[in-house]
Amino acid sequence: MKTVLVKKATPFAVVALAVAAAFATTSMQSASVVEDEIGYTLNSQGACNIEVACSTIQAQVCRVNGDSGAQAFGKNDQENCTELLYRP
C-alpha cells in the first residue's frame, strides 16, 4: 500500500521541486541586472563635473567617448571621484 502511494506521489513532488527551482533561478538572475552608475570626469581643478553613464560590472574602463577621452570615476562616500567604473 505504501509503495503505491509513493509511486503516485513522486511525479507530483518532482514537478513541484522543478517549479520551485525555476522560480529561484529567475529571481537570482533578476538580482544580477546590470548596475548602472553615474561616472564623472575631472576638470582641470580636479572637481567632478561631467556625467557619464557607467557600470559597476567589470569590463573596459568607462570613458567619455567610448574607447577614448577622459576616464570617468564614481564618487566615494566623501564625494571624491576615485571609484573605478566600467563601460556598460
DSSP file with accessible surface (Angstrom, degrees, kcal/mol):
  #  RESIDUE AA STRUCTURE BP1 BP2  ACC     N-H-->O    O-->H-N    N-H-->O    O-->H-N    TCO  KAPPA ALPHA  PHI   PSI    X-CA   Y-CA   Z-CA
    1    1 A M     >        0   0  192      0, 0.0     4,-1.7     0, 0.0     5,-0.1   0.000 360.0 360.0 360.0 -42.0    0.0    0.0    0.0
    2    2 A K  H  >  +     0   0  176      1,-0.2     4,-2.3     2,-0.2     5,-0.2   0.872 360.0  54.1 -67.8 -36.2    2.8    2.4    0.9
    3    3 A T  H  > S+     0   0   90      1,-0.2     4,-2.4     2,-0.2    -1,-0.2   0.861 106.2  52.7 -67.5 -32.8    4.7    1.7   -2.4
    4    4 A V  H  > S+     0   0   74      2,-0.2     4,-1.9     1,-0.2    -1,-0.2   0.929 110.3  47.9 -66.4 -43.1    1.6    2.5   -4.4
    5    5 A L  H  X S+     0   0  122     -4,-1.7     4,-2.2     1,-0.2    -2,-0.2   0.921 112.7  48.4 -64.2 -41.9    1.3    5.9   -2.6
    6    6 A V  H  X S+     0   0   88     -4,-2.3     4,-2.0     1,-0.2    -2,-0.2   0.915 110.2  51.8 -65.1 -41.6    4.9    6.7   -3.1
    7    7 A K  H  < S+     0   0  160     -4,-2.4    -1,-0.2     1,-0.2    -2,-0.2   0.859 114.4  42.8 -65.2 -34.5    4.7    5.8   -6.8
    8    8 A K  H  X S+     0   0  148     -4,-1.9     4,-0.5    -5,-0.2    -1,-0.2   0.819 117.0  46.0 -81.6 -29.9    1.8    8.1   -7.4
    9    9 A A  H  X S+     0   0   47     -4,-2.2     4,-2.1    -5,-0.2     5,-0.2   0.762  94.9  76.2 -85.8 -23.4    3.1   11.0   -5.3
   10   10 A T  H  X S+     0   0   70     -4,-2.0     4,-2.5     1,-0.2     5,-0.2   0.910  92.1  51.0 -59.0 -47.1    6.7   11.0   -6.7
   11   11 A P  H  > S+     0   0   72      0, 0.0     4,-2.3     0, 0.0    -1,-0.2   0.909 111.1  49.4 -59.8 -37.4    5.8   12.7  -10.1
   12   12 A F  H  X S+     0   0  160     -4,-0.5     4,-2.4     2,-0.2    -2,-0.2   0.900 110.8  49.8 -67.1 -38.6    4.0   15.5   -8.3
   13   13 A A  H  X S+     0   0   63     -4,-2.1     4,-2.3     2,-0.2    -1,-0.2   0.904 110.3  50.5 -65.8 -39.8    6.9   16.0   -5.9
   14   14 A V  H  X S+     0   0   89     -4,-2.5     4,-2.4     2,-0.2    -2,-0.2   0.925 111.5  47.7 -65.2 -43.2    9.3   16.2   -8.8
   15   15 A V  H  X S+     0   0   92     -4,-2.3     4,-2.5    -5,-0.2     5,-0.2   0.925 111.5  50.4 -64.5 -43.0    7.2   18.7  -10.7
   16   16 A A  H  X S+     0   0   62     -4,-2.4     4,-2.3     1,-0.2    -1,-0.2   0.915 111.1  48.8 -62.2 -41.0    6.8   20.9   -7.5
   17   17 A L  H  X S+     0   0  129     -4,-2.3     4,-2.4     2,-0.2    -1,-0.2   0.912 110.9  50.6 -65.3 -39.9   10.6   20.8   -7.0
   18   18 A A  H  X S+     0   0   59     -4,-2.4     4,-2.2     2,-0.2    -2,-0.2   0.909 110.4  48.7 -65.2 -42.0   11.2   21.8  -10.6
   19   19 A V  H  X S+     0   0   72     -4,-2.5     4,-2.2     2,-0.2     5,-0.2   0.929 111.5  49.7 -64.6 -43.2    8.8   24.7  -10.4
   20   20 A A  H  X S+     0   0   58     -4,-2.3     4,-2.1     1,-0.2    -2,-0.2   0.915 111.2  49.3 -62.5 -41.1   10.4   25.9   -7.2
   21   21 A A  H  X S+     0   0   53     -4,-2.4     4,-2.4     1,-0.2    -1,-0.2   0.888 108.4  53.8 -66.1 -37.5   13.9   25.7   -8.7
   22   22 A A  H  X S+     0   0   53     -4,-2.2     4,-2.2     1,-0.2    -2,-0.2   0.924 110.3  46.1 -64.1 -43.5   12.7   27.6  -11.8
   23   23 A F  H  X S+     0   0  145     -4,-2.2     4,-2.2     1,-0.2    -1,-0.2   0.896 111.8  51.7 -67.1 -37.8   11.4   30.5   -9.7
   24   24 A A  H  X S+     0   0   47     -4,-2.1     4,-1.7    -5,-0.2    -2,-0.2   0.915 110.6  48.4 -65.1 -41.0   14.5   30.6   -7.6
   25   25 A T  H  X S+     0   0   65     -4,-2.4     4,-2.0     1,-0.2    -2,-0.2   0.922 110.8  50.9 -65.4 -42.5   16.8   30.7  -10.7
   26   26 A T  H  X S+     0   0   83     -4,-2.2     4,-2.1     1,-0.2    -2,-0.2   0.924 109.4  49.9 -63.0 -42.3   14.7   33.5  -12.2
   27   27 A S  H  X S+     0   0   69     -4,-2.2     4,-1.1     1,-0.2    -1,-0.2   0.870 109.8  51.0 -68.5 -32.7   14.8   35.6   -9.0
   28   28 A M  H  X S+     0   0  125     -4,-1.7     4,-0.8    -5,-0.2    -1,-0.2   0.890 109.4  51.2 -69.8 -36.3   18.6   35.2   -8.8
   29   29 A Q  H >< S+     0   0  125     -4,-2.0     3,-0.7     1,-0.2    -2,-0.2   0.907 108.1  50.7 -68.2 -39.7   19.0   36.3  -12.4
   30   30 A S  H >< S+     0   0   76     -4,-2.1     3,-0.9     1,-0.2    -1,-0.2   0.797 104.4  59.6 -70.3 -22.8   17.0   39.5  -12.0
   31   31 A A  H 3< S+     0   0   78     -4,-1.1    -1,-0.2     1,-0.2    -2,-0.2   0.766 100.0  56.7 -74.0 -23.3   19.1   40.4   -8.9
   32   32 A S  T << S+     0   0   86     -4,-0.8    -1,-0.2    -3,-0.7    -2,-0.1  -0.033  76.3 144.6 -99.9  32.6   22.2   40.4  -11.1
   33   33 A V    <   -     0   0   89     -3,-0.9    -3,-0.1     1,-0.2    -4,-0.0  -0.359  67.7 -77.8 -65.8 151.3   20.9   43.0  -13.5
   34   34 A V        -     0   0   78      1,-0.1     2,-1.1    21,-0.0    -1,-0.2  -0.253  45.3-137.1 -54.2 128.3   23.5   45.5  -14.8
   35   35 A E        -     0   0  117     -3,-0.1    21,-1.6     2,-0.0    22,-0.3  -0.775  19.3-157.4 -95.8  97.7   24.1   48.0  -12.2
   36   36 A D  E     +A   55   0A 123     -2,-1.1     2,-0.3    19,-0.2    19,-0.3  -0.463  15.0 177.9 -73.1 143.6   24.2   51.4  -13.9
   37   37 A E  E     -A   54   0A  72     17,-2.4    17,-2.5    -2,-0.2     2,-0.5  -0.995  31.3-113.4-146.4 146.3   26.1   54.1  -12.1
   38   38 A I  E     -A   53   0A  75     -2,-0.3    37,-0.4    15,-0.2     2,-0.3  -0.693  32.8-164.2 -81.7 126.6   26.9   57.7  -13.0
   39   39 A G  E     -A   52   0A   0     13,-3.6    13,-2.6    -2,-0.5     2,-0.4  -0.709   3.0-150.4-105.1 162.8   30.5   58.4  -13.5
   40   40 A Y  E     -AB  51  73A  41     33,-2.6    33,-2.8    -2,-0.3     2,-0.3  -0.983   5.4-139.7-134.7 143.9   32.2   61.8  -13.6
   41   41 A T  E     -A   50   0A   5      9,-1.5     8,-2.4    -2,-0.4     9,-0.8  -0.707  27.3-115.3 -97.4 157.5   35.2   63.2  -15.3
   42   42 A L  E     -A   48   0A  82     29,-0.4     6,-0.2    -2,-0.3     2,-0.1  -0.735  22.3-145.5 -93.8 137.1   37.6   65.5  -13.6
   43   43 A N    >   -     0   0   50      4,-2.4     3,-2.0    -2,-0.4    -1,-0.0  -0.262  42.9 -83.6 -87.1-175.8   38.1   69.1  -14.8
   44   44 A S  T 3  S+     0   0  113      1,-0.3    -1,-0.1     2,-0.1    -2,-0.0   0.760 131.2  54.1 -64.9 -22.5   41.4   71.0  -14.6
   45   45 A Q  T 3  S-     0   0  151      2,-0.1    -1,-0.3     0, 0.0    -3,-0.0   0.464 119.7-109.4 -87.6  -3.4   40.8   71.9  -11.0
   46   46 A G  S <  S+     0   0   49     -3,-2.0     2,-0.3     1,-0.3    35,-0.2   0.596  73.5 136.4  87.8  11.1   40.2   68.3  -10.1
   47   47 A A        -     0   0   49     33,-0.1    -4,-2.4     1,-0.0     2,-0.5  -0.650  61.2-113.8 -91.3 148.5   36.4   68.6   -9.5
   48   48 A a  E     +A   42   0A  33     -2,-0.3    -6,-0.2    -6,-0.2     3,-0.1  -0.698  56.2 142.7 -79.0 120.7   33.9   66.0  -10.8
   49   49 A N  E     +     0   0A  79     -8,-2.4     2,-0.6    -2,-0.5    -1,-0.2   0.696  40.6  65.8-133.6 -35.6   31.9   67.8  -13.4
   50   50 A I  E     -A   41   0A  89     -9,-0.8    -9,-1.5     2,-0.0     2,-0.2  -0.845  69.2-137.9-103.7 123.7   30.8   65.9  -16.5
   51   51 A E  E     -A   40   0A 129     -2,-0.6     2,-0.4   -11,-0.2   -11,-0.2  -0.567  22.5-178.3 -80.2 139.2   28.3   63.0  -16.0
   52   52 A V  E     -A   39   0A  19    -13,-2.6   -13,-3.6    -2,-0.2     2,-0.5  -0.997  31.5-115.8-136.4 137.1   28.9   59.7  -18.0
   53   53 A A  E     +A   38   0A  72     -2,-0.4     2,-0.2   -15,-0.2   -15,-0.2  -0.643  51.6 156.5 -75.5 120.2   26.8   56.6  -18.0
   54   54 A b  E     -A   37   0A   1    -17,-2.5   -17,-2.4    -2,-0.5     2,-0.3  -0.692  29.7-134.4-132.2-174.8   29.0   53.8  -16.5
   55   55 A S  E     -AC  36  86A   2     31,-2.5    31,-2.9   -19,-0.3   -19,-0.2  -0.955  15.6-137.4-143.1 160.2   28.6   50.4  -14.7
   56   56 A T  S    S+     0   0   51    -21,-1.6     2,-0.4    -2,-0.3   -20,-0.1   0.491  76.9 101.8 -95.9  -5.1   30.0   48.6  -11.7
   57   57 A I  S    S-     0   0   80    -22,-0.3    -2,-0.1    29,-0.1    29,-0.0  -0.685  86.9-103.7 -83.1 128.4   30.3   45.3  -13.6
   58   58 A Q  S    S+     0   0  156     -2,-0.4     2,-0.2    28,-0.1    -1,-0.1  -0.261  71.4 110.6 -62.2 128.0   33.9   44.7  -14.7
   59   59 A A  S    S-     0   0   62     -4,-0.1     2,-0.1     1,-0.1     3,-0.1  -0.700  74.6 -20.3-160.1-147.4   34.6   45.3  -18.4
   60   60 A Q  S    S-     0   0  117     -2,-0.2    27,-3.2     1,-0.1    -1,-0.1  -0.413  84.0 -87.1 -71.7 154.1   36.6   48.0  -20.2
   61   61 A V  B     -D   86   0A  48     25,-0.2     2,-0.3     1,-0.1    25,-0.3  -0.296  47.2-108.5 -62.9 139.9   37.2   51.2  -18.2
   62   62 A b        +     0   0    2     23,-1.8    10,-2.6    10,-0.3     2,-0.3  -0.560  46.5 172.6 -74.9 126.9   34.5   53.8  -18.6
   63   63 A R  E >   -F   71   0B  87     -2,-0.3     3,-0.8     3,-0.3     8,-0.2  -0.889  43.0-110.8-130.9 165.7   35.5   56.8  -20.7
   64   64 A V  E 3  S+     0   0B  54      6,-2.1     2,-0.3    -2,-0.3     5,-0.2   0.927 113.5  29.9 -64.2 -46.3   33.7   59.9  -22.1
   65   65 A N  E >  S-F   68   0B 111      3,-1.7     3,-1.5     1,-0.2     2,-0.9  -0.391 113.0-101.3-114.8  54.4   33.9   58.8  -25.7
   66   66 A G  T <  S+     0   0   30     -3,-0.8    -3,-0.3    -2,-0.3    -1,-0.2  -0.511 106.4   7.1  72.0-104.8   33.8   55.0  -25.6
   67   67 A D  T 3  S+     0   0  120     -2,-0.9    -1,-0.3    -3,-0.1     2,-0.2   0.604 133.2  43.0 -87.1 -14.3   37.5   53.9  -26.1
   68   68 A S  E <  S+F   65   0B  71     -3,-1.5    -3,-1.7    -5,-0.1     2,-0.1  -0.725  80.1  57.5-124.7 176.9   38.9   57.4  -26.0
   69   69 A G  E    S-     0   0B  37     -2,-0.2     2,-0.0    -5,-0.2     0, 0.0  -0.307  91.0 -25.5  94.7-179.9   38.5   60.5  -23.9
   70   70 A A  E     -     0   0B  54     -7,-0.1    -6,-2.1     1,-0.1     2,-0.2  -0.325  68.3-110.2 -69.0 145.0   38.8   61.2  -20.2
   71   71 A Q  E     -F   63   0B  53     -8,-0.2   -29,-0.4    -7,-0.1     2,-0.4  -0.544  29.2-136.2 -76.1 140.0   38.3   58.4  -17.8
   72   72 A A        -     0   0    0    -10,-2.6    13,-0.7    -2,-0.2     2,-0.3  -0.788  19.5-166.4 -99.0 142.2   35.2   58.6  -15.7
   73   73 A F  E     -BE  40  84A  49    -33,-2.8   -33,-2.6    -2,-0.4     2,-0.2  -0.910  17.3-123.0-124.7 153.6   35.2   57.8  -12.0
   74   74 A G  E     - E   0  83A   0      9,-2.9     9,-2.4    -2,-0.3     8,-1.2  -0.619  32.5-107.3 -91.3 155.6   32.5   57.1   -9.4
   75   75 A K  E     - E   0  81A  74    -37,-0.4     6,-0.2     6,-0.2     2,-0.1  -0.629  29.5-148.6 -83.7 139.4   32.1   59.2   -6.3
   76   76 A N    >   -     0   0   28      4,-2.3     3,-2.0    -2,-0.3    -1,-0.1  -0.220  43.0 -78.5 -90.4-171.1   33.0   57.6   -2.9
   77   77 A D  T 3  S+     0   0  156      1,-0.3    -2,-0.0     2,-0.1    -1,-0.0   0.772 132.7  53.0 -64.0 -25.4   31.4   58.4    0.4
   78   78 A Q  T 3  S-     0   0  131      2,-0.1    -1,-0.3     0, 0.0     3,-0.1   0.251 119.4-110.0 -92.5  11.8   33.4   61.7    0.7
   79   79 A E  S <  S+     0   0  121     -3,-2.0     2,-0.4     1,-0.2   -31,-0.2   0.744  73.4 139.6  66.6  23.9   32.1   62.8   -2.7
   80   80 A N        -     0   0   88    -33,-0.1    -4,-2.3    -6,-0.0     2,-1.5  -0.815  59.7-122.2 -96.2 142.3   35.6   62.4   -4.3
   81   81 A a  E    S+E   75   0A  13     -2,-0.4    -6,-0.2   -35,-0.2    -7,-0.1  -0.636  73.0 114.0 -85.7  88.7   35.9   60.9   -7.7
   82   82 A T  E     +     0   0A  82     -2,-1.5     2,-0.3    -8,-1.2    -1,-0.2   0.481  36.2 109.3-132.5 -11.2   38.1   57.9   -7.0
   83   83 A E  E     -E   74   0A  92     -9,-2.4    -9,-2.9    -3,-0.4     2,-0.3  -0.566  67.8-124.7 -78.6 130.3   35.9   54.8   -7.7
   84   84 A L  E     -E   73   0A  81     -2,-0.3     2,-0.3   -11,-0.2   -11,-0.1  -0.571  33.6-174.6 -74.4 128.3   36.9   52.8  -10.7
   85   85 A L        -     0   0    3    -13,-0.7   -23,-1.8    -2,-0.3     2,-0.3  -0.821  10.1-142.7-122.2 165.0   33.9   52.3  -13.1
   86   86 A Y  B     -CD  55  61A  37    -31,-2.9   -31,-2.5   -25,-0.3   -25,-0.2  -0.788  29.8 -86.0-126.7 164.4   33.4   50.3  -16.3
   87   87 A R              0   0   81    -27,-3.2   -33,-0.1    -2,-0.3   -27,-0.1  -0.453 360.0 360.0 -69.2 139.9   31.6   50.7  -19.6
   88   88 A P              0   0  102      0, 0.0    -1,-0.1     0, 0.0   -33,-0.1  -0.262 360.0 360.0 -72.4 360.0   28.0   49.5  -19.5
